[in-house]
Amino acid sequence: MKKLRLLLIASLFTSGITFGQCDLDFGSGAVPQQFTFTTLDDPDIVNAALSGLNESNTQSFDIWDEATNDCGTTGGLDDITFDFEILNTFDHYDENIIIDYRAQEAHDITQSSSGLRGSIPLGTTSKTETTTGDVRGYKITVTFADHVFIEAQALTVDLTSVNTAGKAHESCAIIFLDENGAAYGTATYEGFYTGTSGASRDATCGIPTIRTNSWTTSATGAYTASSTSTNNMLDPCNPTSGSSGTGNNYDVNAETDAGLNATDRIGGFEFIVHLEDVAASTADGAETLTNTSFTSTLNGVSIASLVLPVDLIAFNAKEKDDNIALSWSTASEENNDHFDVEWSVDGDRFEKIGEVKGAGNSFEIQDYDFVHDQPINGENYYRLKQVDWNERFEYSEVKSVNIEIQEGIQIYPSLVNSELNLIKPKGKSNILIYGINGSLIQQINGQEGQLLQINTNDLPKGNFIISVQTNDRFYIERFIKL
C-alpha cells in the first residue's frame, strides 16, 4: 500500500471529505489492524458449501473518527460496507450444474495478512472437477456511507491477481459506483472465446475466434484485466496446452484507469474475478487435467489527500433576545459556494436550518452571521457545513448554547412536506391539528415526549393550525403543508 503525505491546516473544520488522508488496508496483518471480518465457516468469510446455493455475506465497519479527522476504529456509523458473493458460474457442457457449489469450501473468500483473498479451484477431484470452458468466480462489493466524500481522482484500488502459469484463464474487473450506489459503467464476462450469450459454453467444435479481452465494457467507469498469453483453445474439442499467463497486479485509479472525470463522486466499487478452464482434454466434454487453486487478493484502497478549501478561524454561538446568534470568520476561501447552518437538540442528529452564501475565492478575512429564531428551552447545538462548487464539504466543530426562554411550543419547518417537528413542554399532552376553517383533521392523545415528529403525508396541501393541550394550558402555532 502506498503511504500518503498528510496535509496539516490550522482550521476549525473537520473534513467532510472523509478518508481524505488515509489508506485502508483490508489485511489481517495491517498495523494498526482496521478490519476484522467475521466468518460463516471459519476461516471462510463466504464459500460455496453452506446452503447448497451460492453464498453471500455482508459486513459493515465504523472506521472514520470525525472527532480526530483520521482513520480510526470508532466515530462513524457503517462508514464502509463489504458484500461478499460466490458467483453463479458456467459449466461448459451442462448449464444446469452449479460448479461453484460442487467445489464447496475449496471455493471461498477469506481474510489473509495481505487482504481479502479469493480462492478458485479447478482440478480433477469430484469437488474441483472441470471441463474445458468451465468458469468459477466471486465478487466483493465495497460501498461507502453517504457522509463519505471521495472523488475519482483520489481513489485507488490496490489488488493482486496471482499468475496461474497458463493452467487457466484468469481475469478480473473493477466497476466503480456513484454516490447512490449505481454503477458508472459495465463489465460483462464473455469468456475466453466468442459465443452468443456469454462464457465459453457457446463454443462449437469449429475453430472459434479468441477474444483479446474476455470482458466487454462501457466507455467509462470500469477497469478489466485478463491473461494475455493463455492463447490455446484454437480447437475447443482438442486444445493445446496454455502458456504462462500474466499476473494482474495493479493499482487501479478511478480517473486514470476507468476514465471517470476527476471530480466524479465515488460511492464504492465492485471487484469481480473469474477463472476459466482452458486446458486440453482427451475428448469433447471430458474432464481436463487442470489442477490449480487460483488466488487473488483485494489488498485495500488508497485515498489521496485533498486540500481543504476553507480556513475557518472563528466560530461562535451566543444567546441574544431569546434567539441564538451565530458568527464565524474565514482567513481564506477556495471555490466556497455556501455554508449550511445545522442545529441539533441532542448533539447527535443535526438538521439544516439555514444557508449563507460563501465568498467563492478569497484571501482576505470574511465575516458571516446567522440568527436562529426558534431555539429550544435548554441546550442547543450548532455546526457549519461548508460546501464548495464541486460539492465537497467540511464540518466545523460543534458549539452549544443553553438558553432559558418563555415556555411554549415550537414547530419546524413551517413549510412542511412529509414530517413536522414539534417541540412542546414536558409531560403528557394532547395534540390537535385543525384546518384553516376550524375543522378537526387529526388528533394525537397522550404524548409524553418533548420533541415529536408528526407524519403529515396524509394532509392535503394548505394552511393548518396545531394546538397542544397540557393540564392547564393551550398552545397554538400555524404551518403550511406544501
Sequence and secondary structure as in RCSB ss.txt:
>XXXX:A:sequence
MKKLRLLLIASLFTSGITFGQCDLDFGSGAVPQQFTFTTLDDPDIVNAALSGLNESNTQSFDIWDEATNDCGTTG
GLDDITFDFEILNTFDHYDENIIIDYRAQEAHDITQSSSGLRGSIPLGTTSKTETTTGDVRGYKITVTFADHVFI
EAQALTVDLTSVNTAGKAHESCAIIFLDENGAAYGTATYEGFYTGTSGASRDATCGIPTIRTNSWTTSATGAYTA
SSTSTNNMLDPCNPTSGSSGTGNNYDVNAETDAGLNATDRIGGFEFIVHLEDVAASTADGAETLTNTSFTSTLNG
VSIASLVLPVDLIAFNAKEKDDNIALSWSTASEENNDHFDVEWSVDGDRFEKIGEVKGAGNSFEIQDYDFVHDQP
INGENYYRLKQVDWNERFEYSEVKSVNIEIQEGIQIYPSLVNSELNLIKPKGKSNILIYGINGSLIQQINGQEGQ
LLQINTNDLPKGNFIISVQTNDRFYIERFIKL
>XXXX:A:secstr
           SEEESSTTTTEEEE STT SS       SBTTBSEESSSSSS  EEEEEE  EETTTTEE SSS
SSS EEEEEEE   B SS TT  HHHHHGGGSEEEE SSSEEEEEEEBSSTTTB BTT EEEEEEEEEE TT   
BGGGEEEEEEE   TTSSEEEEEEEEE TTS BSS EEE  SB  SSSSGGG  SS   B SSSEEE SSSEEEE
E SS    SSTTS           EEEETTTTT   TT B  EEEEEEEEE    BSSTT BB   EEEEEEEEE
EEE     SEEEEEEEEEEETTEEEEEEEEEEEEEEEEEEEEEESSSSS EEEEEEEEEEEESS EEEEEEES  
 SEEEEEEEEEEETTS EEEE  EEEEE   S  EEE SEESSEEEEE  SS EEEEEEETTS EEEEEEEE  S
EEEEE TTS SEEEEEEEE SS EEEEEEEE 
